[in-house]
Amino acid sequence: MACAYITDMQMPHTFWFWAIRHAAQVMNYIPCMVNGVKTSSFKLVYGIKPYYRVLFHLFSTSCITHSSDGTCQHDGIAEATFHQVIVVGHCKKSDGLSFYSPHSKQFYHSSDY
């Protein structure tokens, strides 16, 4: 499944960690039959139904707001306040997503996207 994420979105192989992490999460949410009862691995471990709204399309593009890139003044030209990024996973620090910017080669974490 991780290989399909990488090849489908034509991502470089440096993103294997994110693809494997997302594939494991999805595999834990897939329903299965245990002793004739339809359940999932997540429910067997935690005892609650999985919250499917946390799933997202891995490596999709999004836009996030960011502060200005520098302190230089542009005479009458407005500087863009959004950044086009790639969604790579959930942020462990907040209830948002982690994004990768190919332009600046940095990771951003935001709940506003």
Secondary structure, 3 states (H helix, E strand, C coil): CHHHHHHHCCCCHHHHHHHHHHHHHHHHHCEEEECCEEEEHHHHHHCCCCCHHHCCCCCCEEEEECCCCCCCCCCCCCCCCEEEEEEEEECCCCCCEEEEECCCCEEEEECCC
